[in-house]
Amino acid sequence: MTKTYIELRLFATLSKKAPESGTRYPIQPGTSVKTILDRLEIAPEEAKLLFVNGVKSDPETKLYGGERVGVFPPVGGG
């Protein structure tokens, strides 16, 4: 079976939870963003903004391979 990959980027404080494989992350087609966050032990409150291919998305968004996924923590400041 051929492996399917997404481009996964974790920003700011989440970068320490990035997989050792770098930004190329293997998935099974139909995997949700939530499943990936669970695997990386990122709690829902830690992933404030999710983007798939540059579009704001939610944890239930399904991925099929080739997507660019960006995860941002809550941001504070003024």
KACORUR-V564773 format. One record per pair of residues at least 6 apart in sequence whose C-alpha atoms are under 6 Angstrom apart, sorted by the first residue. I is the first residue (numbers start at 1). J is the second residue. If there is no record, write none. Layout:
I | J
I | J
This chain:
4 | 26
4 | 27
4 | 65
5 | 25
5 | 26
5 | 27
5 | 65
5 | 66
6 | 24
6 | 25
6 | 65
6 | 66
6 | 67
6 | 68
7 | 23
7 | 24
7 | 68
8 | 23
8 | 69
9 | 23
9 | 70
10 | 70
10 | 71
11 | 72
29 | 64
30 | 62
30 | 63
30 | 64
31 | 62
31 | 63
32 | 60
32 | 61
32 | 62
32 | 63
33 | 59
33 | 61
34 | 59
46 | 73
47 | 72
47 | 73
48 | 72
48 | 73
48 | 74
49 | 71
49 | 72
50 | 56
50 | 57
50 | 70
50 | 71
51 | 57
51 | 69
51 | 70
52 | 68
52 | 69
53 | 67
53 | 68
